Amino acid sequence: MNKWYSPAWLLPVAFSLMISCKDNTEHPKDETVRYYSYNQFCMGVDLSYVNQLEDFGAVYKDSGKVGDPYRIFRVHGANLVRLRLWRNPTWIRDQVYKSDTVPLYSGLNDVKKSIRRAKNLGFAVCLDFHYSDIWADPTRQTPPSAWAGIRDFTVLKDSFYAYTYSTLHNLAVEGLLPEMVQLGNEINCGLFYTNTEQGFPSVNCCDGKWVQLGELLNEGIRAVKNVSSEEGTSIETALHIADPKNAQWWFEQITGSAHVNDFDIIGLSYYPLWHTTVSFDNLAIVIRNLKNTFGKKIMIFETAYPWTTEYADTYSNAFGNQPPLPGYPFTAGGQYNFMVSLCQKVISGGGSGVIYWEPAWITSRMKDLWGTGSIWENATMFDFEGNTLPSINYMNANYKGL
């Protein structure tokens, strides 16, 4: 496969942007490429790390010119930015940088900065509530430190509602409401069940606490709807789990015994190099079955694919030791073809969008709890010099059914 694959986006077909925005909103646009609106199909990018990356030396280039990564993705067809929210990530100062002057990245003030950047360029925004001070995923769902002393489930529900509501109200005051709210991140086994103090009312549905999980999520949905009503706008709500292999069963439980039905979107993480039970060829069938069963929008909330097995720093990468999918080598062309195929499978299955996780996490002086640099630089949409790769243009390819 030719590394420098020439995609269909080079055809001089122009589609106008369709996301509504204020008159003074900037519309970066290349008339030679195709654009899909968010309501047509979500071409999303998670840019949660970008503020931190830029603060520690990351530089992004498109056509040889240094540019704003938000603008670069917008010009190449992205229509939604996903942003994670941690409640009080003081560990960034205390453990990572050991400095009181470093921003609390992915805290509310940092997220406001990111939402403002996104909205100024006409992006829709998905706000990903982690409901934690730190990463939340299937292996870790730690309650915020401010909630550590809770011992009563009713108090936990009240706190869940109040935090969701107050955060959105705070954003509304500044004109920064998201178009989508994600209630938890990869909540396969629920919420608040790791690193808890004795007596904390954990909500681990893998231990059978589906009813409690349902009550929490319904409080979150109620908070979103109340803010939506007060502000005269519409905010979609999403539930997100990792790996589509148990998605049918999980959403049967959440809509059945947990009685959570008033949400809009089923979000799935799908990294096919890790999530191997559902083959790439069968993904469209899984999406179609979910849509037919539950009547919700179906989206891939997280995905990625490497374009090389090389390193740009000494931080071990997440991808590269796995064999590539058949027909999709670890090249820029292979990455492009994978993403085009993924989007087409989602579209063919009746799905509504694909969000690429951290496509701008290039190497820099940025630190996290485990190292300096990036574990993802070989799975971004930029080469090791910060130049856009041809694969970034999957977002404006010609898709059947759109």
C-alpha positions in Angstrom: 0.0 0.0 0.0 1.3 3.4 -1.0 2.2 5.4 2.1 1.2 8.6 0.4 -2.2 7.4 -0.7 -4.1 10.0 -2.7 -7.6 10.2 -1.2 -10.9 11.3 -2.7 -11.0 14.5 -0.8 -8.7 16.1 -3.5 -11.7 16.4 -5.8 -12.7 20.0 -5.9 -16.1 19.6 -4.2 -17.1 22.2 -1.6 -19.7 21.8 1.0 -20.6 24.8 3.3 -20.4 24.5 7.1 -23.7 23.9 8.6 -23.1 24.3 12.4 -24.9 27.4 13.5 -22.9 30.0 15.4 -22.8 33.7 16.2 -22.2 36.2 13.4 -18.6 36.9 14.7 -17.7 33.2 14.8 -14.7 32.4 12.6 -15.2 29.9 9.8 -11.9 28.5 8.6 -12.7 26.8 5.4 -10.9 25.4 2.3 -13.3 25.5 -0.6 -11.5 22.6 -2.2 -12.6 20.0 0.4 -15.8 18.5 1.6 -17.3 19.3 5.0 -19.9 17.4 6.9 -22.0 19.1 9.5 -22.2 17.7 13.1 -25.8 16.8 12.6 -25.0 15.0 9.4 -22.2 12.9 10.9 -19.9 13.7 13.8 -16.3 13.9 12.8 -14.9 14.4 16.2 -11.5 14.9 17.8 -10.6 14.8 21.4 -8.2 17.7 22.0 -8.1 17.6 25.8 -4.3 17.7 26.0 -3.7 20.5 23.5 -3.5 23.4 26.0 -0.9 21.5 28.1 1.0 20.4 25.0 1.3 23.9 23.7 2.4 25.2 27.1 5.3 22.6 27.0 6.5 23.2 23.5 4.3 21.4 21.0 4.2 23.1 17.6 1.7 22.1 14.9 2.2 22.7 11.2 -0.1 22.4 8.1 1.3 22.8 4.6 4.6 23.8 6.2 3.1 26.7 8.2 2.8 26.8 12.0 -0.9 26.9 13.0 -3.5 26.5 15.7 -4.3 22.8 16.0 -8.0 23.6 16.5 -8.0 25.5 13.3 -6.0 22.8 11.5 -8.5 20.1 12.4 -11.4 22.4 11.5 -10.0 23.1 8.1 -9.6 19.4 7.5 -13.2 18.6 8.3 -13.6 18.1 12.1 -16.9 19.4 13.4 -16.8 18.4 17.1 -14.3 18.7 19.9 -14.4 16.3 22.9 -13.0 17.5 26.2 -12.6 15.6 29.4 -13.4 17.3 32.7 -11.7 16.4 36.0 -13.2 17.8 39.2 -10.0 19.0 41.0 -6.9 17.6 39.4 -4.4 19.0 41.9 -2.1 16.0 41.3 -0.9 17.7 38.2 0.7 20.4 40.4 1.6 18.3 43.4 2.8 15.1 41.7 3.7 15.8 38.1 5.2 19.3 37.9 5.6 20.0 41.6 4.7 23.7 41.0 1.8 25.8 42.1 1.9 27.9 38.9 1.0 25.2 36.5 -2.6 25.2 35.4 -4.9 22.4 36.5 -5.2 20.9 33.0 -8.7 19.4 32.3 -10.0 21.2 35.4 -13.0 23.5 34.8 -11.0 26.7 34.0 -8.8 24.8 31.5 -11.9 23.3 29.9 -13.5 26.7 29.6 -10.4 27.8 27.7 -10.7 24.8 25.4 -14.5 25.2 24.8 -13.9 28.9 23.9 -11.3 27.9 21.4 -13.6 25.3 19.9 -16.7 27.5 19.7 -14.8 30.4 18.2 -14.1 28.1 15.2 -17.6 26.8 15.0 -17.1 23.4 16.6 -19.8 21.5 18.5 -18.5 20.4 21.9 -18.8 17.1 23.8 -18.1 17.6 27.5 -16.8 14.3 29.1 -17.5 14.3 32.8 -15.1 11.9 34.4 -16.7 12.5 37.8 -13.2 12.1 39.3 -10.1 14.1 40.0 -8.1 11.8 37.7 -8.5 9.3 34.9 -11.7 7.3 34.8 -11.8 4.1 32.7 -12.9 0.4 33.2 -10.1 -0.2 35.7 -10.4 3.0 37.7 -13.5 4.9 38.8 -12.3 6.9 41.9 -14.6 9.4 43.5 -13.4 13.0 43.7 -11.5 13.7 46.9 -14.3 16.2 47.9 -16.7 13.4 48.0 -14.5 10.9 49.9 -16.3 11.3 53.2 -19.8 10.5 51.8 -21.4 7.6 53.5 -25.0 7.8 52.3 -26.2 7.0 48.8 -28.8 9.8 48.8 -26.0 12.3 49.6 -24.0 10.9 46.7 -27.0 11.3 44.3 -27.5 14.8 45.5 -23.8 15.6 45.0 -23.8 14.0 41.5 -26.8 16.2 40.5 -25.4 19.4 42.0 -22.0 19.0 40.5 -23.4 18.3 37.0 -25.9 21.1 37.2 -23.5 23.7 38.7 -20.8 22.9 36.1 -23.2 23.4 33.2 -24.8 26.5 34.8 -21.3 27.9 35.2 -20.6 27.3 31.5 -23.9 28.7 30.5 -23.2 32.0 32.2 -20.1 32.4 29.9 -21.9 31.2 26.8 -19.9 27.9 26.8 -22.6 25.2 27.0 -21.6 22.0 25.2 -23.8 20.4 22.6 -23.3 17.0 24.2 -22.7 15.8 27.7 -21.1 12.5 28.5 -22.1 11.2 31.9 -19.0 9.3 33.0 -16.1 7.9 31.0 -16.0 4.2 30.1 -18.4 3.2 32.9 -18.5 -0.5 32.1 -18.6 -1.4 35.8 -20.3 1.8 37.0 -18.9 4.7 39.1 -17.0 5.4 42.3 -15.8 1.9 43.1 -12.0 2.2 43.3 -9.8 3.7 46.0 -12.8 4.4 48.2 -12.9 4.8 52.0 -14.7 2.3 54.1 -18.4 3.0 54.1 -18.4 4.9 50.9 -21.5 3.9 48.8 -19.7 2.5 45.8 -21.8 2.0 42.6 -20.2 -1.1 41.0 -22.7 -2.6 38.6 -20.3 -5.6 38.0 -21.2 -6.4 41.6 -24.9 -6.1 40.8 -25.6 -2.4 41.7 -27.5 -1.6 38.5 -30.4 0.1 40.3 -28.0 2.4 42.1 -26.1 3.2 38.9 -29.4 3.9 37.2 -30.4 6.3 40.0 -27.1 8.2 39.7 -27.3 8.5 35.9 -30.9 9.6 36.0 -29.9 12.4 38.3 -27.2 13.4 35.9 -29.7 13.4 33.0 -32.1 15.4 35.1 -29.4 18.0 35.7 -28.6 18.3 32.0 -32.3 18.7 31.1 -32.9 21.3 33.7 -30.0 23.4 32.4 -31.2 22.9 28.9 -34.7 24.0 29.8 -33.5 27.1 31.7 -31.2 28.1 28.9 -33.7 27.4 26.1 -31.3 25.1 24.3 -30.8 21.4 23.6 -28.0 19.3 25.1 -27.7 15.7 24.1 -26.7 13.1 26.8 -24.5 10.2 26.2 -23.5 7.0 28.1 -20.1 5.6 27.3 -18.5 2.2 27.7 -15.3 0.7 26.4 -15.3 -2.2 23.9 -18.4 -3.1 21.9 -18.2 -6.8 22.8 -20.7 -6.5 25.7 -22.5 -3.4 24.6 -25.8 -5.1 23.7 -26.0 -6.8 27.2 -24.8 -3.7 29.0 -27.4 -1.4 27.5 -30.1 -4.1 28.1 -29.2 -3.8 31.8 -29.0 0.0 31.9 -32.3 0.5 30.1 -34.0 -2.5 31.9 -33.2 -3.1 35.6 -31.5 0.3 35.9 -34.4 2.2 34.3 -32.2 4.6 32.4 -33.9 5.4 29.1 -34.0 9.2 28.7 -30.6 9.6 27.1 -29.7 10.2 23.4 -26.4 8.6 22.5 -24.7 5.2 23.0 -20.9 5.9 23.0 -18.4 3.2 22.5 -14.6 3.1 22.7 -13.3 0.9 19.9 -9.6 0.4 19.6 -9.4 -2.7 17.3 -5.8 -3.5 18.2 -7.0 -3.9 21.8 -10.7 -4.7 21.4 -10.5 -7.8 19.3 -13.7 -9.7 20.2 -15.7 -7.7 17.8 -13.8 -7.9 14.5 -13.5 -4.9 12.3 -15.5 -6.6 9.6 -18.4 -7.2 12.1 -18.5 -3.7 13.6 -21.3 -2.4 11.3 -23.5 -5.3 12.4 -23.0 -4.6 16.1 -23.8 -0.9 15.5 -26.9 -1.8 13.5 -28.2 -4.2 16.2 -27.6 -1.6 18.9 -29.5 1.1 17.0 -32.4 -1.3 16.1 -32.7 -2.5 19.7 -32.4 0.8 21.7 -33.4 3.5 19.1 -30.4 5.7 20.2 -27.7 7.4 18.2 -24.6 5.2 18.1 -21.1 6.8 18.1 -17.6 5.7 18.4 -16.4 8.0 21.2 -12.8 6.9 21.2 -10.6 5.3 18.6 -7.0 5.5 17.1 -4.7 3.7 14.8 -0.9 4.1 14.4 0.9 5.4 11.3 4.3 4.1 12.3 6.0 1.8 14.9 8.8 4.3 15.4 9.3 6.5 18.5 9.9 10.3 18.7 10.9 10.2 22.4 11.8 7.7 25.1 8.3 7.3 26.5 7.0 3.8 25.6 4.1 3.9 23.1 0.7 2.3 23.5 0.6 1.0 20.0 3.2 -0.7 17.9 3.8 -4.2 19.5 0.4 -5.4 18.1 0.1 -6.8 14.6 -1.6 -4.5 12.2 -5.1 -5.2 11.0 -5.1 -7.1 7.6 -5.0 -4.5 4.9 -4.1 -1.6 7.2 -0.4 -1.4 7.6 1.1 1.0 10.2 1.7 3.8 7.6 0.1 7.1 7.0 -1.8 5.5 4.1 -2.8 2.6 6.4 -4.0 5.0 9.0 -6.0 7.0 6.5 -7.6 3.9 5.0 -8.4 2.5 8.5 -10.2 5.7 9.5 -12.1 5.9 6.2 -13.2 2.3 6.6 -14.2 2.8 10.2 -16.3 5.8 9.4 -17.9 4.0 6.5 -18.7 1.0 8.7 -20.3 3.3 11.3 -22.3 5.0 8.6 -23.4 1.7 7.1 -24.5 0.5 10.5 -26.7 3.6 11.0 -24.2 5.2 13.4 -23.9 8.9 13.9 -20.2 9.7 14.4 -16.6 8.9 15.2 -14.3 10.7 17.6 -10.5 10.2 17.4 -8.8 10.2 20.8 -6.0 12.7 21.2 -4.9 13.0 17.5 -2.7 16.0 18.6 -0.7 14.3 21.4 2.6 14.7 19.7 5.9 14.6 21.7 6.8 17.6 23.8 8.1 18.5 27.2 4.7 17.6 28.6 4.6 15.3 31.6 2.1 13.0 33.1 2.3 10.6 36.0 4.3 8.0 34.1 6.7 9.9 31.8 7.7 12.9 29.7 6.6 13.2 26.1 3.9 11.0 24.5 2.8 7.4 24.4 0.6 8.4 21.4 2.9 10.3 19.0 2.8 7.4 16.5 -1.0 7.4 16.5 -1.6 11.1 16.0 -2.4 13.0 12.8 1.0 14.6 12.8 4.5 13.4 11.9 7.4 13.7 14.3 8.2 17.2 13.0 4.6 18.4 13.8 3.4 18.4 10.2 -0.1 17.1 9.3 -0.2 13.7 7.9 -2.4 12.8 4.8 -4.5 10.7 7.1 -6.1 13.8 8.7 -8.2 14.0 5.6 -10.3 11.0 6.4 -12.8 13.6 7.8 -13.6 15.0 4.4 -13.6 11.7 2.3 -16.5 10.8 0.1 -18.7 8.5 2.2 -21.5 6.5 0.9 -24.8 7.3 2.7 -23.9 10.9 3.6 
